[in-house]
């Protein structure tokens, strides 16, 4: 199975709650109400566990602003 890396572009996030509803083991919210990736504190450096890929896909396709980003390799080290 291919590896998936994810993080949230918090500038696009509107805090609608869909990612956390669809993938509660992957996404949560900061004190400011913006979504982030729980797996690696939104750095996009750690691949998602295979068991969470289906959950991730549900959240990724549900995000109305395309704030959930994905790659097949790690993102740059700085969180966003």
Secondary structure, DSSP 8 states (H G I E B T S, - for coil): ----EEEE-TTT----SHHHHH-TTTEEE-TTS-EEETTTTT---S---GGGHHHHHHHHHH-TT--EEEESS---SS--
